[in-house]
Amino acid sequence: MLKKSLLLLACGIMSVSCVSTKVYKDLESRYADLKKEKEGLTKENQDLYEERNTLQNDLDALKRAYKDAVAERDRLKQDYAAVSANLDNLRASYDALEKNSSSALAENSRRNRELLKELEEKERHLAEESARLESLRKQLALRSQRVDELEGLISAKDAAMRSLKDAISRALLDFEGKGLTVEQRDGKVYVSMENKLLFDSGSWAVNSQGRVAVSQLGKVLAQNPDIAVAIEGHTDNVPYRGNGPLVNNWDLSVKRATAIVGILLENSAIDASNLTASGKGEFMPVAGNDTPEGRAKNRRIEVVLTPKLDEVSRLLSEI
């Protein structure tokens, strides 16, 4: 019923053969929001990798500090051994001088007290340095554990995305060479389907072949509930000239994206909250629009699969 209402409204808009300023501004705002969201996701992924590099740099610095502290402790031990040996020599001298001179005895006694005081100071400093070294070792171990956990989690996410890519490739094997590609980059999986696989020219109704491909994709997504799914519609730069209720290419790209969402949601095992539909119009081409082949590549649906990063964020907050 809502769809019929929207069609009637769109027809009304077309009947006056122009788009109101409000509709244009709404569309323009939607495009800006979606573009901002894409930039945010890209920056979030980059920030995670930069945070990992920063943590690794911190870990390397702690390792260097630990090495320096060990060297300082060894030097103090050597000093302590030297002072102890000197003290033994002075005690021997003290015994000898005690037999010959009371003044020498007094001087030796004073010197002994100084050496004992120096020895106590060395011992205190050595104890403090050992405590600092132990604290540094524990801090290093904890930071190293966190880095290892973060690296393991990132590796697991990458492995899961590789496994997801392989599963999708197997599920859509029958559609290879028909305008469908599956690739992994930047920690995400991209499923691109040219419109010739899905739609007739100027239409947003998915054809029978496209419905099979989307349904096969949906079976894989249903088995991966921790994946965020963005469905993006794209067109070439040829202006829309249909007689239906659509306004322009942007409107067409939105309709096509939501049509794909509708087919995916026919699978009850897919969580609707994981899906996002958007239209990009002709503004994100992957090829030139000056040839038929380039325009065909630009007319596509892209399904972008992104792992949820809640666990990564938790680990980063604990470091």
Buried (B, 14 or more C-beta within 10 A) or exposed (E): EEEEEEEEEBEEBBEEEEBEEEBEEEBEEBBEEBBEEBEEBEEEBEEBEEBBEEBBEBBEEBBEBBEEBBEBBEEBBEBBEEBBEEBEEBEEBBEEBEEEEEEBBEEBEEBBEEBEEBBEEBBEBBEEBBEEBEEBBEEBEEBBEBBEBBEEBBEEBEEBBEEBBBBBBEBBEEBEEBBBBBEBEEBBBBBBBBBBBBBEEEBBEBBEBBBBBBBBBBBBBBEBEEBBBBBBBBBBBEEBEEEBBBBBBBBBBBBBBBBBBEBBEEBEEBBEEBBBBBBBBBBBBEBEBEEEEBBBBBBBBBBBBBBEBEBBEEBBEEB
